[in-house]
């Protein structure tokens, strides 16, 4: 099934995507829907509406954790000329960085080195803590599409990647979560990035160094993973920063991110916007 988060009549709500229709769910969050699916219970179904009457949002609750994995594809490791990591390289994204599957990617005025990274997002379906690989595989609730848009200049300012990986309103996620029963805990899927229709990345998830289950097990060693948490599992070769000469995203370009059997994100890049600073309280 395709589990989504939609905006309908001014309210964000979980939903199921059914071809040209959307079935609203009478549950409070993506996390609760995933928990019901994991336990084999029926989802509480609400109204069925035309697909065009609701806006697809990033399929993640506001209080969910969002982790990313760096350098997790052999081909990307080779193009970056970096050694194989001994453990998953984990960093996090804040909610302000995340956008929906058709939202604009906001290019910051402060960076001219904004790059693309197509990634398979693994969505947690069951609570997980100090799990082994087999337990972690059983805890996978589904998969989604992520583009870990990155400001390379800020990424290399220091050893911590957080500045370059948390550009405000830059990381598209979605368009929905395909539940694990339709794929596999370690699926073999094609993933690609196109910029203005030109293929920039073309890889397969079997090129991963650490599998989704290995990644979840590792993260669960030090923090509890909850239903609805998402981990973007790294990118394949073809990032702009590793091209000769390097190539980066510019205003008005269209970024398309596709993962086979999961979905496609289509996002226009826009520049020059700034978020207004609220006046000081008096």
ABEGO torsion letter per residue (X at the ends): XBBBBBBBGGBBBBBBBBEABBBBBBBABAAAAAAAAAAGBBBBBBBBBBAAABBBBBBBBAABBBBBBBGABAAAAAAAGBBBBABBBBBBBBAAABBBAABBBBBBAABAABBBBBBBBBBBABBBBGBBAAAAAAABAEBBBBBBBBBAAAAAABABAAAAAABBGABBBOABBBBAAABBABBBBBBBBBBGGBBABBBBAAABABBAAAAAAAAAAABBBBBGBBBBAEBBBGBAAABOBBBBBBBGBBBBBBBBGAEBBBBBBBBGBBBBBBBBBX
